[in-house]
Amino acid sequence: MLVGKKLGPAPLRNRHKRWAREAFRRQRAAFPRPGSVIIRFSRPAEHYEHVRRALHEAYYLAIQDRRRPD
């Protein structure tokens, strides 16, 4: 997992990495098959819940996009 230095100092970046890993672990069953997950923080999140909710919403948007006919 990579978090750019633009996000802030190391303790803040590490907290965001921990939150992202935890959010993914808790929702792992929702991901149907192996693959890659890219999480990019554009600004600092205030709470774990914001990261969890963003991952959840992004996952379901991606699933809907894959189901859309070409």
GROMACS elastic network, one bead per residue, 0.5 to 0.9 nm:
[ bonds ]
;  ai    aj funct       b0    kb
    1    17     6  0.69765   500
    1    20     6  0.89762   500
    1    21     6  0.86513   500
    1    38     6  0.81638   500
    1    39     6  0.81096   500
    2    17     6  0.78555   500
    2    38     6  0.89927   500
    2    39     6  0.83834   500
    2    40     6  0.82785   500
    3     6     6  0.84244   500
    3     7     6  0.73065   500
    3    13     6  0.61800   500
    3    14     6  0.82010   500
    3    16     6  0.80311   500
    3    17     6  0.72452   500
    3    39     6  0.86095   500
    3    40     6  0.71872   500
    3    41     6  0.72451   500
    4     7     6  0.59668   500
    4     8     6  0.81328   500
    4    13     6  0.77541   500
    4    40     6  0.85809   500
    4    41     6  0.82455   500
    5     8     6  0.57175   500
    5     9     6  0.69403   500
    5    10     6  0.77394   500
    5    13     6  0.75751   500
    6     9     6  0.83390   500
    6    42     6  0.86437   500
    6    43     6  0.85784   500
    7    10     6  0.89689   500
    7    12     6  0.76527   500
    7    13     6  0.65807   500
    7    41     6  0.72131   500
    7    42     6  0.71921   500
    7    43     6  0.60957   500
    7    44     6  0.61892   500
    8    11     6  0.81895   500
    8    12     6  0.60525   500
    8    13     6  0.63668   500
    8    43     6  0.89561   500
    8    44     6  0.78318   500
    9    12     6  0.55470   500
    9    13     6  0.63654   500
    9    14     6  0.87640   500
   10    13     6  0.50266   500
   10    14     6  0.59838   500
   10    15     6  0.85133   500
   11    14     6  0.51111   500
   11    15     6  0.61627   500
   11    16     6  0.87375   500
   12    15     6  0.51243   500
   12    16     6  0.63772   500
   12    17     6  0.87671   500
   12    44     6  0.79473   500
   13    16     6  0.52020   500
   13    17     6  0.63345   500
   13    18     6  0.87753   500
   13    44     6  0.85309   500
   14    17     6  0.50371   500
   14    18     6  0.62240   500
   14    19     6  0.86166   500
   15    18     6  0.51029   500
   15    19     6  0.61608   500
   15    20     6  0.86092   500
   15    48     6  0.89979   500
   16    19     6  0.50306   500
   16    20     6  0.60758   500
   16    21     6  0.85718   500
   16    41     6  0.82793   500
   16    44     6  0.78560   500
   16    45     6  0.75819   500
   16    48     6  0.81005   500
   16    51     6  0.80333   500
   17    20     6  0.51351   500
   17    21     6  0.61583   500
   17    22     6  0.85601   500
   18    21     6  0.52064   500
   18    22     6  0.61202   500
   18    23     6  0.85608   500
   19    22     6  0.51310   500
   19    23     6  0.60467   500
   19    24     6  0.85448   500
   19    47     6  0.86377   500
   19    48     6  0.56405   500
   19    49     6  0.86510   500
   19    51     6  0.66567   500
   19    52     6  0.76376   500
   20    23     6  0.51265   500
   20    24     6  0.61401   500
   20    25     6  0.85827   500
   20    39     6  0.77766   500
   20    48     6  0.81709   500
   20    51     6  0.64004   500
   20    52     6  0.72000   500
   20    55     6  0.79655   500
   21    24     6  0.51644   500
   21    25     6  0.61149   500
   21    26     6  0.86844   500
   22    25     6  0.50310   500
   22    26     6  0.62028   500
   22    27     6  0.86780   500
   22    48     6  0.88374   500
   22    52     6  0.82324   500
   23    26     6  0.52966   500
   23    27     6  0.63619   500
   23    28     6  0.84929   500
   23    48     6  0.80445   500
   23    49     6  0.85598   500
   23    51     6  0.70739   500
   23    53     6  0.84794   500
   23    55     6  0.72239   500
   23    56     6  0.84454   500
   24    27     6  0.51965   500
   24    28     6  0.56770   500
   24    52     6  0.78074   500
   24    55     6  0.75417   500
   24    56     6  0.87979   500
   25    28     6  0.51261   500
   25    29     6  0.83944   500
   26    29     6  0.77821   500
   26    52     6  0.88660   500
   27    30     6  0.55515   500
   27    31     6  0.73158   500
   27    52     6  0.87815   500
   27    55     6  0.88931   500
   27    56     6  0.77549   500
   28    31     6  0.55362   500
   28    32     6  0.84987   500
   29    32     6  0.70826   500
   30    59     6  0.87159   500
   31    34     6  0.77000   500
   31    35     6  0.87506   500
   31    59     6  0.80971   500
   39    55     6  0.79649   500
   41    44     6  0.67640   500
   41    45     6  0.80566   500
   45    48     6  0.74678   500
   45    49     6  0.88755   500
   45    50     6  0.63056   500
   45    51     6  0.67277   500
   46    49     6  0.84911   500
   46    50     6  0.70510   500
   46    51     6  0.87258   500
   47    50     6  0.55469   500
   47    51     6  0.71197   500
   48    51     6  0.52779   500
   48    52     6  0.62628   500
   48    53     6  0.86574   500
   49    53     6  0.59944   500
   49    54     6  0.84622   500
   50    53     6  0.52329   500
   50    54     6  0.61121   500
   50    55     6  0.86479   500
   51    54     6  0.51602   500
   51    55     6  0.61897   500
   51    56     6  0.85760   500
   52    55     6  0.52925   500
   52    56     6  0.61863   500
   52    57     6  0.87003   500
   53    56     6  0.50469   500
   53    57     6  0.61306   500
   53    58     6  0.85330   500
   54    57     6  0.51631   500
   54    58     6  0.60156   500
   54    59     6  0.84978   500
   55    58     6  0.51473   500
   55    59     6  0.60854   500
   55    60     6  0.87268   500
   56    59     6  0.52692   500
   56    60     6  0.64575   500
   56    61     6  0.87530   500
   57    60     6  0.53133   500
   57    61     6  0.61626   500
   57    62     6  0.86231   500
   58    61     6  0.51151   500
   58    62     6  0.61546   500
   58    63     6  0.86730   500
   59    62     6  0.51744   500
   59    63     6  0.62961   500
   59    64     6  0.87609   500
   60    64     6  0.61687   500
   60    65     6  0.85139   500
   61    64     6  0.51607   500
   61    65     6  0.61314   500
   61    66     6  0.87041   500
   62    65     6  0.50281   500
   62    66     6  0.62507   500
   62    67     6  0.87571   500
   63    66     6  0.51680   500
   63    67     6  0.63762   500
   63    68     6  0.88681   500
   64    67     6  0.51762   500
   64    68     6  0.64089   500
   65    68     6  0.53074   500
   65    69     6  0.86449   500
   66    69     6  0.78938   500
